Amino acid sequence: MKYKAEVNVMPLKALLDPQGKAVEARLHNMGVKDVRNVRIGKHITLEVEASDEKKAAAIVEKACKDLLHNPIMESYEYKIEKA
Amino acid sequence: MKYKAEVNVMPLKALLDPQGKAVEARLHNMGVKDVRNVRIGKHITLEVEASDEKKAAAIVEKACKDLLHNPIMESYEYKIEKA
């Protein structure tokens, strides 16, 4: 079965996110004032071939743990659906 | 009212995504073989202060159009919910 996974990797809440701060300041300068707490991370989409959803989740989990996120400064979440 | 928006900015489907290709190759080298079509973009979360959801959407739309995405190589999508 083919599954489609969407992974979000975000800077940990406890950390300052300078990229987000820069975008927020720029938005305010552009006149978009009512925006706060901008945080910027990565959005990763991938296709997984697996016999069931649990196995697909295990593959995505391994990819997140071992490659996609840096545990010192990022957290991740994902969702999986049938492609 | 306070709304929370989640924006995904992704490389256009028609374009090669070298970052995604690099991650895919690395996953294959690591033994995670059943993964294909990895694409990497940005995930942006922000809080919007607006009187209703339609106005919040207009603010997010403007932020996406004018700052967050590069129309030549990226597309965007977002969803908004009450914070």
Backbone of each chain as nested JSON, in Angstrom:
{
  "chains": [
    {"id": "A", "residues": [
      {"number": 1, "name": "MET", "atoms": {"N": [0.845, -1.199, 0.0], "CA": [0.0, 0.0, 0.0], "C": [0.875, 1.242, 0.0]}},
      {"number": 2, "name": "LYS", "atoms": {"N": [0.371, 2.252, -0.636], "CA": [1.111, 3.502, -0.653], "C": [0.47, 4.49, 0.326]}},
      {"number": 3, "name": "TYR", "atoms": {"N": [1.306, 5.098, 1.154], "CA": [0.82, 6.095, 2.109], "C": [1.516, 7.429, 1.854]}},
      {"number": 4, "name": "LYS", "atoms": {"N": [0.81, 8.467, 2.21], "CA": [1.376, 9.804, 2.08], "C": [1.562, 10.357, 3.496]}},
      {"number": 5, "name": "ALA", "atoms": {"N": [2.757, 10.802, 3.8], "CA": [3.014, 11.342, 5.131], "C": [3.327, 12.829, 5.037]}},
      {"number": 6, "name": "GLU", "atoms": {"N": [2.831, 13.558, 6.013], "CA": [3.18, 14.973, 6.127], "C": [3.841, 15.188, 7.479]}},
      {"number": 7, "name": "VAL", "atoms": {"N": [5.049, 15.685, 7.446], "CA": [5.828, 15.87, 8.667], "C": [6.046, 17.365, 8.892]}},
      {"number": 8, "name": "ASN", "atoms": {"N": [5.846, 17.815, 10.112], "CA": [6.214, 19.183, 10.48], "C": [7.335, 19.135, 11.503]}},
      {"number": 9, "name": "VAL", "atoms": {"N": [8.398, 19.833, 11.213], "CA": [9.518, 19.939, 12.146], "C": [9.603, 21.398, 12.576]}},
      {"number": 10, "name": "MET", "atoms": {"N": [9.419, 21.65, 13.866], "CA": [9.347, 23.036, 14.345], "C": [10.402, 23.289, 15.413]}},
      {"number": 11, "name": "PRO", "atoms": {"N": [10.874, 24.547, 15.51], "CA": [11.783, 24.871, 16.619], "C": [11.055, 24.673, 17.944]}},
      {"number": 12, "name": "LEU", "atoms": {"N": [11.744, 24.155, 18.937], "CA": [11.131, 23.921, 20.244], "C": [10.547, 25.222, 20.789]}},
      {"number": 13, "name": "LYS", "atoms": {"N": [9.42, 25.099, 21.468], "CA": [8.728, 26.276, 22.005], "C": [9.614, 27.094, 22.941]}},
      {"number": 14, "name": "ALA", "atoms": {"N": [10.496, 26.411, 23.678], "CA": [11.328, 27.102, 24.658], "C": [12.402, 27.965, 23.996]}},
      {"number": 15, "name": "LEU", "atoms": {"N": [12.633, 27.747, 22.695], "CA": [13.728, 28.457, 22.03], "C": [13.221, 29.663, 21.258]}},
      {"number": 16, "name": "LEU", "atoms": {"N": [14.049, 30.677, 21.192], "CA": [13.781, 31.805, 20.32], "C": [13.866, 31.319, 18.874]}},
      {"number": 17, "name": "ASP", "atoms": {"N": [12.989, 31.829, 18.034], "CA": [13.029, 31.461, 16.621], "C": [13.341, 32.725, 15.819]}},
      {"number": 18, "name": "PRO", "atoms": {"N": [14.629, 32.971, 15.56], "CA": [15.005, 34.253, 14.949], "C": [14.382, 34.467, 13.572]}},
      {"number": 19, "name": "GLN", "atoms": {"N": [14.234, 33.38, 12.806], "CA": [13.621, 33.511, 11.481], "C": [12.17, 33.979, 11.621]}},
      {"number": 20, "name": "GLY", "atoms": {"N": [11.467, 33.379, 12.573], "CA": [10.085, 33.781, 12.826], "C": [9.995, 35.233, 13.284]}},
      {"number": 21, "name": "LYS", "atoms": {"N": [10.92, 35.626, 14.155], "CA": [10.935, 37.018, 14.643], "C": [11.162, 37.987, 13.489]}},
      {"number": 22, "name": "ALA", "atoms": {"N": [12.062, 37.624, 12.591], "CA": [12.366, 38.493, 11.451], "C": [11.14, 38.646, 10.554]}},
      {"number": 23, "name": "VAL", "atoms": {"N": [10.458, 37.533, 10.297], "CA": [9.26, 37.58, 9.455], "C": [8.168, 38.401, 10.143]}},
      {"number": 24, "name": "GLU", "atoms": {"N": [8.026, 38.215, 11.453], "CA": [7.021, 38.968, 12.199], "C": [7.295, 40.483, 12.117]}},
      {"number": 25, "name": "ALA", "atoms": {"N": [8.559, 40.868, 12.305], "CA": [8.911, 42.292, 12.234], "C": [8.626, 42.841, 10.835]}},
      {"number": 26, "name": "ARG", "atoms": {"N": [8.951, 42.063, 9.836], "CA": [8.733, 42.494, 8.453], "C": [7.232, 42.655, 8.164]}},
      {"number": 27, "name": "LEU", "atoms": {"N": [6.431, 41.706, 8.666], "CA": [4.977, 41.806, 8.48], "C": [4.456, 43.084, 9.131]}},
      {"number": 28, "name": "HIS", "atoms": {"N": [4.933, 43.382, 10.329], "CA": [4.485, 44.605, 11.008], "C": [4.876, 45.841, 10.196]}},
      {"number": 29, "name": "ASN", "atoms": {"N": [6.1, 45.834, 9.671], "CA": [6.551, 46.961, 8.849], "C": [5.706, 47.126, 7.593]}},
      {"number": 30, "name": "MET", "atoms": {"N": [5.229, 45.991, 7.054], "CA": [4.41, 46.011, 5.833], "C": [2.977, 46.44, 6.121]}},
      {"number": 31, "name": "GLY", "atoms": {"N": [2.654, 46.641, 7.391], "CA": [1.285, 47.05, 7.716], "C": [0.403, 45.898, 8.173]}},
      {"number": 32, "name": "VAL", "atoms": {"N": [0.934, 44.674, 8.182], "CA": [0.177, 43.534, 8.708], "C": [0.487, 43.467, 10.205]}},
      {"number": 33, "name": "LYS", "atoms": {"N": [-0.324, 44.205, 10.985], "CA": [0.009, 44.427, 12.395], "C": [-0.519, 43.332, 13.322]}},
      {"number": 34, "name": "ASP", "atoms": {"N": [-1.615, 42.71, 12.952], "CA": [-2.33, 41.844, 13.898], "C": [-1.807, 40.411, 13.906]}},
      {"number": 35, "name": "VAL", "atoms": {"N": [-0.515, 40.288, 13.761], "CA": [0.105, 38.973, 13.671], "C": [1.151, 38.864, 14.78]}},
      {"number": 36, "name": "ARG", "atoms": {"N": [1.139, 37.735, 15.446], "CA": [2.056, 37.537, 16.569], "C": [2.568, 36.11, 16.573]}},
      {"number": 37, "name": "ASN", "atoms": {"N": [3.694, 35.962, 17.269], "CA": [4.182, 34.62, 17.571], "C": [4.395, 33.789, 16.301]}},
      {"number": 38, "name": "VAL", "atoms": {"N": [5.072, 34.383, 15.327], "CA": [5.378, 33.666, 14.084], "C": [6.52, 32.694, 14.35]}},
      {"number": 39, "name": "ARG", "atoms": {"N": [6.317, 31.461, 13.963], "CA": [7.396, 30.478, 14.102], "C": [7.527, 29.725, 12.784]}},
      {"number": 40, "name": "ILE", "atoms": {"N": [8.752, 29.458, 12.415], "CA": [8.995, 28.873, 11.1], "C": [9.773, 27.579, 11.231]}},
      {"number": 41, "name": "GLY", "atoms": {"N": [9.25, 26.551, 10.636], "CA": [9.913, 25.257, 10.64], "C": [9.864, 24.652, 9.254]}},
      {"number": 42, "name": "LYS", "atoms": {"N": [9.988, 23.342, 9.191], "CA": [9.993, 22.655, 7.904], "C": [8.728, 21.831, 7.731]}},
      {"number": 43, "name": "HIS", "atoms": {"N": [8.262, 21.779, 6.505], "CA": [7.147, 20.901, 6.163], "C": [7.669, 19.906, 5.139]}},
      {"number": 44, "name": "ILE", "atoms": {"N": [7.57, 18.646, 5.449], "CA": [8.153, 17.613, 4.599], "C": [7.046, 16.65, 4.19]}},
      {"number": 45, "name": "THR", "atoms": {"N": [6.89, 16.438, 2.903], "CA": [5.921, 15.44, 2.45], "C": [6.699, 14.288, 1.822]}},
      {"number": 46, "name": "LEU", "atoms": {"N": [6.201, 13.084, 2.038], "CA": [6.859, 11.937, 1.423], "C": [5.867, 10.808, 1.225]}},
      {"number": 47, "name": "GLU", "atoms": {"N": [6.212, 9.922, 0.312], "CA": [5.392, 8.742, 0.07], "C": [6.095, 7.529, 0.646]}},
      {"number": 48, "name": "VAL", "atoms": {"N": [5.318, 6.693, 1.296], "CA": [5.875, 5.507, 1.94], "C": [5.152, 4.282, 1.395]}},
      {"number": 49, "name": "GLU", "atoms": {"N": [5.93, 3.263, 1.064], "CA": [5.362, 1.99, 0.624], "C": [5.425, 1.036, 1.817]}},
      {"number": 50, "name": "ALA", "atoms": {"N": [4.276, 0.587, 2.311], "CA": [4.267, -0.306, 3.468], "C": [3.004, -1.143, 3.425]}},
      {"number": 51, "name": "SER", "atoms": {"N": [3.047, -2.282, 4.166], "CA": [1.908, -3.19, 4.095], "C": [0.708, -2.688, 4.891]}},
      {"number": 52, "name": "ASP", "atoms": {"N": [0.943, -1.912, 5.935], "CA": [-0.191, -1.307, 6.638], "C": [0.226, 0.026, 7.255]}},
      {"number": 53, "name": "GLU", "atoms": {"N": [-0.743, 0.71, 7.835], "CA": [-0.486, 2.076, 8.292], "C": [0.506, 2.111, 9.454]}},
      {"number": 54, "name": "LYS", "atoms": {"N": [0.45, 1.064, 10.292], "CA": [1.363, 1.007, 11.436], "C": [2.816, 0.93, 10.961]}},
      {"number": 55, "name": "LYS", "atoms": {"N": [3.046, 0.092, 9.934], "CA": [4.416, -0.033, 9.405], "C": [4.851, 1.263, 8.741]}},
      {"number": 56, "name": "ALA", "atoms": {"N": [3.919, 1.903, 8.047], "CA": [4.242, 3.194, 7.428], "C": [4.64, 4.195, 8.507]}},
      {"number": 57, "name": "ALA", "atoms": {"N": [3.889, 4.196, 9.615], "CA": [4.193, 5.134, 10.705], "C": [5.575, 4.852, 11.287]}},
      {"number": 58, "name": "ALA", "atoms": {"N": [5.934, 3.563, 11.394], "CA": [7.249, 3.215, 11.937], "C": [8.358, 3.742, 11.032]}},
      {"number": 59, "name": "ILE", "atoms": {"N": [8.134, 3.665, 9.716], "CA": [9.143, 4.171, 8.765], "C": [9.289, 5.691, 8.903]}},
      {"number": 60, "name": "VAL", "atoms": {"N": [8.157, 6.371, 8.99], "CA": [8.202, 7.836, 9.103], "C": [8.84, 8.249, 10.428]}},
      {"number": 61, "name": "GLU", "atoms": {"N": [8.483, 7.52, 11.483], "CA": [9.065, 7.784, 12.809], "C": [10.589, 7.668, 12.764]}},
      {"number": 62, "name": "LYS", "atoms": {"N": [11.06, 6.614, 12.114], "CA": [12.521, 6.417, 12.007], "C": [13.16, 7.557, 11.213]}},
      {"number": 63, "name": "ALA", "atoms": {"N": [12.516, 7.931, 10.116], "CA": [13.057, 9.028, 9.302], "C": [13.138, 10.319, 10.121]}},
      {"number": 64, "name": "CYS", "atoms": {"N": [12.085, 10.597, 10.9], "CA": [12.07, 11.815, 11.727], "C": [13.168, 11.773, 12.768]}},
      {"number": 65, "name": "LYS", "atoms": {"N": [13.23, 10.649, 13.484], "CA": [14.171, 10.501, 14.597], "C": [15.611, 10.582, 14.135]}},
      {"number": 66, "name": "ASP", "atoms": {"N": [15.919, 9.851, 13.055], "CA": [17.319, 9.665, 12.682], "C": [17.834, 10.716, 11.711]}},
      {"number": 67, "name": "LEU", "atoms": {"N": [16.931, 11.414, 11.034], "CA": [17.44, 12.35, 10.025], "C": [16.748, 13.709, 10.026]}},
      {"number": 68, "name": "LEU", "atoms": {"N": [15.437, 13.71, 10.094], "CA": [14.73, 14.957, 9.763], "C": [14.745, 16.004, 10.867]}},
      {"number": 69, "name": "HIS", "atoms": {"N": [14.815, 15.585, 12.114], "CA": [14.77, 16.596, 13.173], "C": [16.015, 16.526, 14.047]}},
      {"number": 70, "name": "ASN", "atoms": {"N": [16.384, 17.68, 14.56], "CA": [17.494, 17.812, 15.488], "C": [16.9, 17.939, 16.885]}},
      {"number": 71, "name": "PRO", "atoms": {"N": [17.041, 16.894, 17.726], "CA": [16.311, 16.868, 18.992], "C": [16.694, 17.998, 19.943]}},
      {"number": 72, "name": "ILE", "atoms": {"N": [17.869, 18.585, 19.745], "CA": [18.294, 19.664, 20.643], "C": [17.467, 20.921, 20.421]}},
      {"number": 73, "name": "MET", "atoms": {"N": [17.027, 21.135, 19.187], "CA": [16.304, 22.383, 18.946], "C": [14.992, 22.233, 18.207]}},
      {"number": 74, "name": "GLU", "atoms": {"N": [14.59, 21.024, 17.889], "CA": [13.357, 20.873, 17.1], "C": [12.481, 19.743, 17.637]}},
      {"number": 75, "name": "SER", "atoms": {"N": [11.192, 19.896, 17.419], "CA": [10.257, 18.807, 17.678], "C": [9.593, 18.455, 16.347]}},
      {"number": 76, "name": "TYR", "atoms": {"N": [8.986, 17.272, 16.296], "CA": [8.317, 16.9, 15.049], "C": [6.955, 16.293, 15.336]}},
      {"number": 77, "name": "GLU", "atoms": {"N": [6.12, 16.363, 14.335], "CA": [4.835, 15.674, 14.378], "C": [4.542, 15.258, 12.95]}},
      {"number": 78, "name": "TYR", "atoms": {"N": [3.711, 14.23, 12.796], "CA": [3.391, 13.818, 11.431], "C": [2.006, 13.219, 11.383]}},
      {"number": 79, "name": "LYS", "atoms": {"N": [1.463, 13.203, 10.195], "CA": [0.247, 12.433, 9.975], "C": [0.394, 11.647, 8.685]}},
      {"number": 80, "name": "ILE", "atoms": {"N": [-0.306, 10.543, 8.662], "CA": [-0.171, 9.604, 7.547], "C": [-1.557, 9.3, 7.023]}},
      {"number": 81, "name": "GLU", "atoms": {"N": [-1.675, 9.278, 5.715], "CA": [-2.955, 8.834, 5.154], "C": [-2.688, 8.014, 3.893]}},
      {"number": 82, "name": "LYS", "atoms": {"N": [-3.689, 7.238, 3.517], "CA": [-3.57, 6.442, 2.298], "C": [-3.413, 7.356, 1.09]}},
      {"number": 83, "name": "ALA", "atoms": {"N": [-2.494, 7.017, 0.21], "CA": [-2.291, 7.868, -0.976], "C": [-3.329, 7.506, -2.037]}}
    ]},
    {"id": "B", "residues": [
      {"number": 1, "name": "MET", "atoms": {"N": [-10.945, 38.454, 18.492], "CA": [-10.743, 37.014, 18.591], "C": [-9.329, 36.649, 18.143]}},
      {"number": 2, "name": "LYS", "atoms": {"N": [-8.82, 35.612, 18.77], "CA": [-7.494, 35.159, 18.392], "C": [-7.601, 33.883, 17.557]}},
      {"number": 3, "name": "TYR", "atoms": {"N": [-6.903, 33.869, 16.44], "CA": [-6.887, 32.693, 15.576], "C": [-5.451, 32.188, 15.427]}},
      {"number": 4, "name": "LYS", "atoms": {"N": [-5.376, 30.893, 15.181], "CA": [-4.069, 30.283, 14.961], "C": [-4.04, 29.814, 13.5]}},
      {"number": 5, "name": "ALA", "atoms": {"N": [-3.033, 30.219, 12.787], "CA": [-2.926, 29.824, 11.38], "C": [-1.718, 28.924, 11.181]}},
      {"number": 6, "name": "GLU", "atoms": {"N": [-1.889, 27.938, 10.329], "CA": [-0.771, 27.084, 9.93], "C": [-0.613, 27.187, 8.422]}},
      {"number": 7, "name": "VAL", "atoms": {"N": [0.543, 27.607, 8.003], "CA": [0.813, 27.827, 6.58], "C": [1.864, 26.82, 6.119]}},
      {"number": 8, "name": "ASN", "atoms": {"N": [1.624, 26.208, 4.976], "CA": [2.646, 25.374, 4.351], "C": [3.063, 26.014, 3.039]}},
      {"number": 9, "name": "VAL", "atoms": {"N": [4.346, 26.222, 2.887], "CA": [4.882, 26.766, 1.637], "C": [5.753, 25.678, 1.027]}},
      {"number": 10, "name": "MET", "atoms": {"N": [5.368, 25.204, -0.155], "CA": [6.072, 24.065, -0.752], "C": [6.621, 24.431, -2.129]}},
      {"number": 11, "name": "PRO", "atoms": {"N": [7.733, 23.789, -2.52], "CA": [8.222, 23.996, -3.886], "C": [7.159, 23.509, -4.877]}},
      {"number": 12, "name": "LEU", "atoms": {"N": [6.984, 24.224, -5.968], "CA": [5.989, 23.837, -6.967], "C": [6.262, 22.422, -7.469]}},
      {"number": 13, "name": "LYS", "atoms": {"N": [5.175, 21.698, -7.733], "CA": [5.304, 20.291, -8.165], "C": [6.158, 20.145, -9.419]}},
      {"number": 14, "name": "ALA", "atoms": {"N": [6.078, 21.143, -10.3], "CA": [6.796, 21.047, -11.574], "C": [8.306, 21.187, -11.407]}},
      {"number": 15, "name": "LEU", "atoms": {"N": [8.738, 21.654, -10.244], "CA": [10.163, 21.916, -10.053], "C": [10.847, 20.777, -9.31]}},
      {"number": 16, "name": "LEU", "atoms": {"N": [12.104, 20.586, -9.638], "CA": [12.937, 19.667, -8.877], "C": [13.144, 20.266, -7.484]}},
      {"number": 17, "name": "ASP", "atoms": {"N": [13.127, 19.424, -6.48], "CA": [13.381, 19.909, -5.121], "C": [14.68, 19.266, -4.637]}},
      {"number": 18, "name": "PRO", "atoms": {"N": [15.8, 19.947, -4.815], "CA": [17.096, 19.309, -4.522], "C": [17.24, 18.914, -3.053]}},
      {"number": 19, "name": "GLN", "atoms": {"N": [16.672, 19.725, -2.152], "CA": [16.757, 19.393, -0.728], "C": [16.024, 18.07, -0.455]}},
      {"number": 20, "name": "GLY", "atoms": {"N": [14.845, 17.944, -1.054], "CA": [14.08, 16.707, -0.901], "C": [14.818, 15.514, -1.481]}},
      {"number": 21, "name": "LYS", "atoms": {"N": [15.427, 15.727, -2.658], "CA": [16.187, 14.631, -3.293], "C": [17.349, 14.195, -2.406]}},
      {"number": 22, "name": "ALA", "atoms": {"N": [18.014, 15.164, -1.785], "CA": [19.163, 14.852, -0.927], "C": [18.708, 14.042, 0.289]}},
      {"number": 23, "name": "VAL", "atoms": {"N": [17.589, 14.459, 0.886], "CA": [17.069, 13.746, 2.054], "C": [16.642, 12.334, 1.654]}},
      {"number": 24, "name": "GLU", "atoms": {"N": [16.013, 12.22, 0.48], "CA": [15.57, 10.906, 0.014], "C": [16.767, 9.974, -0.182]}},
      {"number": 25, "name": "ALA", "atoms": {"N": [17.815, 10.48, -0.814], "CA": [19.007, 9.66, -1.036], "C": [19.619, 9.239, 0.304]}},
      {"number": 26, "name": "ARG", "atoms": {"N": [19.654, 10.172, 1.238], "CA": [20.229, 9.864, 2.555], "C": [19.395, 8.807, 3.278]}},
      {"number": 27, "name": "LEU", "atoms": {"N": [18.068, 8.916, 3.184], "CA": [17.197, 7.912, 3.812], "C": [17.469, 6.539, 3.209]}},
      {"number": 28, "name": "HIS", "atoms": {"N": [17.599, 6.49, 1.891], "CA": [17.871, 5.202, 1.242], "C": [19.209, 4.635, 1.736]}},
      {"number": 29, "name": "ASN", "atoms": {"N": [20.215, 5.501, 1.833], "CA": [21.529, 5.049, 2.333], "C": [21.456, 4.533, 3.761]}},
      {"number": 30, "name": "MET", "atoms": {"N": [20.546, 5.126, 4.559], "CA": [20.391, 4.728, 5.961], "C": [19.59, 3.443, 6.104]}},
      {"number": 31, "name": "GLY", "atoms": {"N": [19.096, 2.921, 4.994], "CA": [18.317, 1.692, 5.065], "C": [16.809, 1.923, 5.065]}},
      {"number": 32, "name": "VAL", "atoms": {"N": [16.393, 3.173, 5.02], "CA": [14.959, 3.466, 4.919], "C": [14.648, 3.536, 3.421]}},
      {"number": 33, "name": "LYS", "atoms": {"N": [14.3, 2.354, 2.872], "CA": [14.229, 2.239, 1.41], "C": [12.858, 2.591, 0.849]}},
      {"number": 34, "name": "ASP", "atoms": {"N": [11.823, 2.383, 1.634], "CA": [10.467, 2.439, 1.084], "C": [9.883, 3.849, 1.074]}},
      {"number": 35, "name": "VAL", "atoms": {"N": [10.731, 4.804, 0.817], "CA": [10.33, 6.198, 0.861], "C": [10.614, 6.819, -0.498]}},
      {"number": 36, "name": "ARG", "atoms": {"N": [9.646, 7.575, -0.977], "CA": [9.799, 8.183, -2.302], "C": [9.215, 9.582, -2.297]}},
      {"number": 37, "name": "ASN", "atoms": {"N": [9.647, 10.335, -3.287], "CA": [9.026, 11.626, -3.556], "C": [9.038, 12.544, -2.321]}},
      {"number": 38, "name": "VAL", "atoms": {"N": [10.198, 12.659, -1.718], "CA": [10.345, 13.549, -0.557], "C": [10.409, 14.991, -1.061]}},
      {"number": 39, "name": "ARG", "atoms": {"N": [9.595, 15.835, -0.473], "CA": [9.654, 17.257, -0.828], "C": [9.677, 18.071, 0.468]}},
      {"number": 40, "name": "ILE", "atoms": {"N": [10.465, 19.107, 0.45], "CA": [10.681, 19.872, 1.675], "C": [10.329, 21.336, 1.453]}},
      {"number": 41, "name": "GLY", "atoms": {"N": [9.48, 21.826, 2.313], "CA": [9.103, 23.232, 2.262], "C": [9.119, 23.814, 3.658]}},
      {"number": 42, "name": "LYS", "atoms": {"N": [8.371, 24.889, 3.83], "CA": [8.336, 25.562, 5.131], "C": [6.98, 25.377, 5.792]}},
      {"number": 43, "name": "HIS", "atoms": {"N": [7.024, 25.257, 7.101], "CA": [5.795, 25.226, 7.89], "C": [5.837, 26.438, 8.807]}},
      {"number": 44, "name": "ILE", "atoms": {"N": [4.842, 27.286, 8.697], "CA": [4.846, 28.542, 9.446], "C": [3.586, 28.592, 10.305]}},
      {"number": 45, "name": "THR", "atoms": {"N": [3.752, 28.796, 11.589], "CA": [2.586, 28.977, 12.457], "C": [2.566, 30.419, 12.934]}},
      {"number": 46, "name": "LEU", "atoms": {"N": [1.387, 30.979, 13.052], "CA": [1.289, 32.343, 13.555], "C": [-0.069, 32.567, 14.198]}},
      {"number": 47, "name": "GLU", "atoms": {"N": [-0.118, 33.568, 15.059], "CA": [-1.376, 33.938, 15.695], "C": [-1.872, 35.234, 15.074]}},
      {"number": 48, "name": "VAL", "atoms": {"N": [-3.161, 35.285, 14.819], "CA": [-3.75, 36.456, 14.178], "C": [-4.868, 36.971, 15.076]}},
      {"number": 49, "name": "GLU", "atoms": {"N": [-4.885, 38.271, 15.272], "CA": [-5.958, 38.908, 16.019], "C": [-6.914, 39.528, 14.991]}},
      {"number": 50, "name": "ALA", "atoms": {"N": [-8.16, 39.048, 14.959], "CA": [-9.117, 39.574, 13.978], "C": [-10.52, 39.386, 14.523]}},
      {"number": 51, "name": "SER", "atoms": {"N": [-11.463, 40.164, 13.974], "CA": [-12.814, 40.124, 14.529], "C": [-13.575, 38.867, 14.104]}},
      {"number": 52, "name": "ASP", "atoms": {"N": [-13.242, 38.326, 12.948], "CA": [-13.853, 37.039, 12.578], "C": [-12.89, 36.239, 11.698]}},
      {"number": 53, "name": "GLU", "atoms": {"N": [-13.315, 35.015, 11.389], "CA": [-12.398, 34.103, 10.704], "C": [-12.077, 34.578, 9.292]}},
      {"number": 54, "name": "LYS", "atoms": {"N": [-13.051, 35.228, 8.652], "CA": [-12.839, 35.716, 7.289], "C": [-11.741, 36.782, 7.27]}},
      {"number": 55, "name": "LYS", "atoms": {"N": [-11.788, 37.683, 8.27], "CA": [-10.753, 38.73, 8.332], "C": [-9.395, 38.129, 8.661]}},
      {"number": 56, "name": "ALA", "atoms": {"N": [-9.398, 37.124, 9.532], "CA": [-8.142, 36.442, 9.848], "C": [-7.555, 35.809, 8.583]}},
      {"number": 57, "name": "ALA", "atoms": {"N": [-8.433, 35.185, 7.78], "CA": [-7.978, 34.551, 6.538], "C": [-7.396, 35.591, 5.585]}},
      {"number": 58, "name": "ALA", "atoms": {"N": [-8.012, 36.772, 5.539], "CA": [-7.522, 37.823, 4.648], "C": [-6.118, 38.266, 5.066]}},
      {"number": 59, "name": "ILE", "atoms": {"N": [-5.896, 38.349, 6.37], "CA": [-4.574, 38.742, 6.88], "C": [-3.527, 37.685, 6.52]}},
      {"number": 60, "name": "VAL", "atoms": {"N": [-3.892, 36.416, 6.725], "CA": [-2.945, 35.333, 6.417], "C": [-2.671, 35.283, 4.917]}},
      {"number": 61, "name": "GLU", "atoms": {"N": [-3.719, 35.452, 4.129], "CA": [-3.577, 35.464, 2.666], "C": [-2.586, 36.554, 2.238]}},
      {"number": 62, "name": "LYS", "atoms": {"N": [-2.741, 37.742, 2.822], "CA": [-1.838, 38.848, 2.471], "C": [-0.393, 38.517, 2.88]}},
      {"number": 63, "name": "ALA", "atoms": {"N": [-0.234, 37.957, 4.071], "CA": [1.109, 37.59, 4.527], "C": [1.746, 36.578, 3.571]}},
      {"number": 64, "name": "CYS", "atoms": {"N": [0.956, 35.582, 3.15], "CA": [1.465, 34.559, 2.233], "C": [1.853, 35.18, 0.895]}},
      {"number": 65, "name": "LYS", "atoms": {"N": [0.921, 35.972, 0.35], "CA": [1.12, 36.555, -0.987], "C": [2.315, 37.476, -1.024]}},
      {"number": 66, "name": "ASP", "atoms": {"N": [2.394, 38.369, -0.008], "CA": [3.362, 39.464, -0.086], "C": [4.71, 39.138, 0.526]}},
      {"number": 67, "name": "LEU", "atoms": {"N": [4.758, 38.115, 1.361], "CA": [6.045, 37.867, 2.025], "C": [6.461, 36.398, 2.074]}},
      {"number": 68, "name": "LEU", "atoms": {"N": [5.54, 35.531, 2.436], "CA": [5.967, 34.183, 2.821], "C": [6.31, 33.274, 1.646]}},
      {"number": 69, "name": "HIS", "atoms": {"N": [5.682, 33.494, 0.494], "CA": [5.973, 32.572, -0.607], "C": [6.504, 33.327, -1.811]}},
      {"number": 70, "name": "ASN", "atoms": {"N": [7.339, 32.62, -2.543], "CA": [7.892, 33.138, -3.793], "C": [7.113, 32.48, -4.927]}},
      {"number": 71, "name": "PRO", "atoms": {"N": [6.257, 33.246, -5.629], "CA": [5.339, 32.631, -6.597], "C": [6.039, 31.937, -7.751]}},
      {"number": 72, "name": "ILE", "atoms": {"N": [7.291, 32.273, -7.997], "CA": [7.999, 31.646, -9.119], "C": [8.331, 30.196, -8.801]}},
      {"number": 73, "name": "MET", "atoms": {"N": [8.568, 29.894, -7.536], "CA": [8.957, 28.523, -7.229], "C": [8.195, 27.855, -6.089]}},
      {"number": 74, "name": "GLU", "atoms": {"N": [7.225, 28.546, -5.525], "CA": [6.537, 27.951, -4.38], "C": [5.021, 28.153, -4.457]}},
      {"number": 75, "name": "SER", "atoms": {"N": [4.316, 27.235, -3.855], "CA": [2.873, 27.404, -3.664], "C": [2.613, 27.402, -2.156]}},
      {"number": 76, "name": "TYR", "atoms": {"N": [1.449, 27.894, -1.752], "CA": [1.155, 27.889, -0.328], "C": [-0.274, 27.417, -0.086]}},
      {"number": 77, "name": "GLU", "atoms": {"N": [-0.507, 26.942, 1.117], "CA": [-1.845, 26.607, 1.575], "C": [-1.864, 26.905, 3.057]}},
      {"number": 78, "name": "TYR", "atoms": {"N": [-3.032, 27.164, 3.591], "CA": [-3.086, 27.437, 5.029], "C": [-4.419, 26.992, 5.581]}},
      {"number": 79, "name": "LYS", "atoms": {"N": [-4.432, 26.781, 6.883], "CA": [-5.693, 26.589, 7.568], "C": [-5.7, 27.432, 8.843]}},
      {"number": 80, "name": "ILE", "atoms": {"N": [-6.897, 27.82, 9.229], "CA": [-7.045, 28.743, 10.35], "C": [-8.037, 28.139, 11.323]}},
      {"number": 81, "name": "GLU", "atoms": {"N": [-7.708, 28.233, 12.598], "CA": [-8.695, 27.812, 13.597], "C": [-8.642, 28.758, 14.788]}},
      {"number": 82, "name": "LYS", "atoms": {"N": [-9.694, 28.747, 15.568], "CA": [-9.722, 29.568, 16.773], "C": [-8.643, 29.128, 17.744]}},
      {"number": 83, "name": "ALA", "atoms": {"N": [-7.957, 30.09, 18.314], "CA": [-6.89, 29.728, 19.263], "C": [-7.496, 29.464, 20.636]}}
    ]}
  ]
}
